[in-house]
Amino acid sequence: MQVSVAHHPPNTAVLVLRGSLDIDTAPSLKANLNRLVERPAPRVIVDVSGLDFCDSMGVGVLVTAHGRATERGGWVRLAAPSGFLKRLFSTLGLLDYLAIFDDVETALKD
């Protein structure tokens, strides 16, 4: 999995993911997200449009990061999920917990 980060004011980071998010790559994402959600009132958008696979480890990293960001007065939002990811989050009952947007531009609007 490839991860890149772009910063947008105010205090918003966009993480772009490409490839597979699974047991082997989840630790890399976790390290990146932990660094970002440790800031005061973190705002993180995870662009998942480039993910071709996501397993339970990847979902767990995203859910945990959102919880930590919320505790600090911020959030984690997902942008541009595939149909597979939307169904996965729906099946897991996470659509009311994680904010999901059609694209990064929409997710950046507050």
C-alpha positions as CSV (number, residue, x, y, z in Angstrom):
1,M,0.0,0.0,0.0
2,Q,1.2,3.5,-0.8
3,V,0.4,6.4,1.6
4,S,0.8,10.1,0.8
5,V,-0.1,13.1,3.0
6,A,-1.1,16.6,1.9
7,H,-1.9,19.3,4.4
8,H,-4.7,21.8,4.0
9,P,-5.6,24.7,6.2
10,P,-7.0,24.8,8.8
11,N,-5.2,21.9,10.5
12,T,-6.5,19.4,8.0
13,A,-4.5,16.5,6.5
14,V,-5.5,14.4,3.5
15,L,-4.1,10.9,3.5
16,V,-4.3,9.2,0.1
17,L,-4.2,5.4,0.1
18,R,-3.4,3.2,-2.9
19,G,-3.3,-0.6,-3.1
20,S,-4.4,-3.1,-0.4
21,L,-5.1,-2.3,3.2
22,D,-4.7,-5.5,5.1
23,I,-2.9,-7.2,7.9
24,D,0.5,-6.5,6.3
25,T,-0.1,-2.8,5.5
26,A,-2.4,-1.7,8.4
27,P,0.6,-1.0,10.7
28,S,1.9,1.6,8.2
29,L,-1.5,3.3,8.1
30,K,-1.8,3.2,11.8
31,A,1.6,4.9,12.3
32,N,0.6,7.7,9.8
33,L,-2.8,8.2,11.4
34,N,-1.5,8.1,15.0
35,R,0.9,10.9,14.1
36,L,-1.9,13.0,12.6
37,V,-4.6,12.4,15.3
38,E,-2.2,13.3,18.1
39,R,-2.5,17.0,17.2
40,P,-5.1,19.2,18.9
41,A,-8.5,19.1,17.1
42,P,-7.2,16.9,14.3
43,R,-9.0,16.9,11.0
44,V,-8.0,14.0,8.7
45,I,-9.5,13.0,5.4
46,V,-8.6,9.5,4.2
47,D,-8.9,9.3,0.4
48,V,-9.7,5.6,-0.1
49,S,-10.5,5.8,-3.8
50,G,-7.2,4.0,-4.6
51,L,-7.8,1.0,-2.3
52,D,-8.5,-2.2,-4.1
53,F,-8.9,-4.2,-0.9
54,C,-9.5,-3.6,2.8
55,D,-9.7,-6.2,5.5
56,S,-10.8,-6.1,9.2
57,M,-7.4,-4.9,10.3
58,G,-7.7,-1.9,8.0
59,V,-11.2,-1.1,9.2
60,G,-10.0,-1.3,12.8
61,V,-7.2,1.2,12.1
62,L,-9.7,3.7,10.6
63,V,-12.2,3.3,13.4
64,T,-9.6,3.6,16.1
65,A,-8.2,6.7,14.5
66,H,-11.6,8.3,14.3
67,G,-12.2,7.6,18.0
68,R,-8.9,9.1,19.0
69,A,-9.5,12.2,16.8
70,T,-13.0,12.7,18.3
71,E,-11.5,12.5,21.8
72,R,-9.3,15.4,20.8
73,G,-12.1,17.5,19.3
74,G,-11.5,16.5,15.7
75,W,-12.5,13.9,13.2
76,V,-11.5,11.4,10.5
77,R,-13.5,11.3,7.3
78,L,-13.4,8.9,4.5
79,A,-13.5,10.1,0.9
80,A,-14.4,8.3,-2.4
81,P,-14.9,4.8,-1.2
82,S,-15.6,2.1,-3.8
83,G,-18.9,0.2,-3.8
84,F,-17.1,-2.7,-2.0
85,L,-16.0,-0.4,0.8
86,K,-19.4,1.2,1.1
87,R,-21.0,-2.2,1.4
88,L,-18.4,-3.3,3.9
89,F,-18.9,-0.3,6.2
90,S,-22.7,-0.7,5.9
91,T,-22.5,-4.4,6.7
92,L,-20.4,-3.6,9.8
93,G,-22.8,-0.9,10.9
94,L,-20.2,1.9,10.6
95,L,-22.1,4.3,8.3
96,D,-23.4,6.2,11.3
97,Y,-20.0,6.3,13.0
98,L,-17.6,7.1,10.2
99,A,-18.4,10.1,8.0
100,I,-18.2,9.1,4.3
101,F,-18.1,11.6,1.4
102,D,-18.2,11.1,-2.3
103,D,-14.9,13.0,-2.9
104,V,-12.1,14.8,-1.1
105,E,-13.4,18.3,-2.0
106,T,-16.8,17.6,-0.4
107,A,-15.1,16.1,2.7
108,L,-13.0,19.3,3.0
109,K,-16.1,21.5,3.3
110,D,-17.2,22.0,6.9
